[in-house]
Amino acid sequence: MNGQNRSDIYPGLEVDIILKKDQRSGKKTRGIVKDMLTSSSYHSRGIKVRLEDGQVGRVIEIVEE
């Protein structure tokens, strides 16, 4: 599932994000959502979140277990 809809994302969810510095390479970072930083309900490049470890990036995939 992609991370473009804010309604699909909530604190405690495990996601893959792309950090600003990794946008060119496409390197994914996995973590747990702490805060949602995008206020709109949809974003074409992914909802921006802060992970529990403090890293900020856009959600590219929701990890489903």
Secondary structure, DSSP 8 states (H G I E B T S, - for coil): --S-BGGG--TT-EEEEEEGGGTTTT-EEEEEEEEE---SSB-TT--EEEETTS-EEEEEEE---
